Amino acid sequence: MSKKNKQIAAMLLILVCLIAVVPVFVLRGAEFGGSDDAGSQMISEIKGEEHEPWFTPVMETWIGGEIPGEVESLIFCIQTGIGTGILAFFMGRFVERKKWQEK
């Protein structure tokens, strides 16, 4: 990989990190609703009584409040990326192992 390509890759990684982190600080205090909120409202309408969650999410306990929807989506996407990377790594290992065994 040439020096120019490394610089471009580093700049793109920095840009991706900025795109992910800046909204967290710019939209501090904003209220977002998601499917969990909509589901709780529908349960309350159907049952006729207030929905009581079974537990409080761990991260909400740590920060002492509700996590914005965009941050939840970011964390979910990071988890998905990590899982996909692990799956792709092992699939690649199995393919390479098969190639080496055939030789």
C-alpha positions in Angstrom: 0.0 0.0 0.0 1.5 3.3 -1.0 1.9 6.3 1.3 -0.8 8.2 -0.5 -3.3 5.3 -0.1 -2.5 5.1 3.6 -3.1 8.8 4.0 -6.5 8.6 2.2 -7.5 5.6 4.3 -6.5 7.4 7.5 -8.5 10.5 6.4 -11.5 8.4 5.6 -11.4 6.7 9.0 -11.2 10.0 10.7 -14.1 11.3 8.7 -16.2 8.3 9.6 -15.4 8.7 13.3 -16.4 12.4 13.1 -19.7 11.6 11.3 -20.4 9.1 14.1 -19.4 11.2 17.1 -20.3 14.8 16.2 -24.1 14.2 16.2 -23.9 12.8 19.8 -22.6 16.1 21.1 -24.5 18.4 18.7 -27.9 16.8 19.5 -27.3 16.5 23.3 -30.6 16.7 25.1 -32.7 16.0 22.0 -35.6 13.6 22.4 -36.0 10.7 20.0 -38.6 8.0 19.9 -38.2 4.5 18.6 -40.0 1.2 18.2 -39.6 0.4 21.9 -41.6 3.5 22.8 -44.2 2.8 20.2 -44.5 -0.8 21.4 -45.0 0.3 25.0 -47.7 2.7 23.9 -49.6 0.0 22.0 -49.4 -2.4 24.9 -50.8 0.3 27.2 -53.7 0.9 24.7 -54.5 -2.8 24.3 -54.3 -3.8 28.0 -55.8 -0.5 29.3 -53.1 -0.1 31.9 -49.6 1.3 32.0 -46.8 -0.9 30.6 -44.2 -1.8 33.3 -40.7 -2.7 31.8 -39.1 -5.8 33.3 -35.7 -4.2 33.8 -33.7 -1.0 33.1 -31.0 -1.1 30.3 -27.5 -1.3 31.7 -26.1 1.7 29.8 -29.1 3.9 30.8 -28.2 3.1 34.5 -24.5 4.0 33.9 -25.3 7.4 32.3 -28.3 8.2 34.5 -30.7 8.8 31.7 -32.1 7.7 28.4 -29.8 7.1 25.5 -30.8 9.0 22.3 -32.0 6.8 19.4 -29.1 7.7 17.2 -26.6 6.5 19.8 -28.6 3.3 20.2 -28.5 2.8 16.4 -24.8 3.5 16.4 -24.1 0.9 19.1 -26.3 -1.6 17.2 -24.4 -1.0 14.0 -21.0 -1.3 15.8 -22.2 -4.7 17.2 -23.3 -5.8 13.8 -20.0 -4.8 12.2 -18.0 -6.6 14.9 -20.2 -9.8 14.4 -19.9 -9.6 10.7 -16.1 -9.2 10.9 -15.8 -12.2 13.2 -18.0 -14.3 10.9 -16.1 -13.2 7.8 -12.8 -14.0 9.5 -13.7 -17.5 10.3 -15.3 -18.1 7.0 -12.1 -16.9 5.3 -10.0 -19.2 7.6 -12.1 -22.2 6.6 -11.8 -21.4 2.9 -8.0 -21.0 3.3 -7.7 -24.2 5.3 -9.5 -26.1 2.6 -7.2 -24.7 -0.1 -4.1 -25.7 1.9 -5.5 -29.2 2.5 -6.0 -29.7 -1.2 -2.4 -29.0 -1.9 
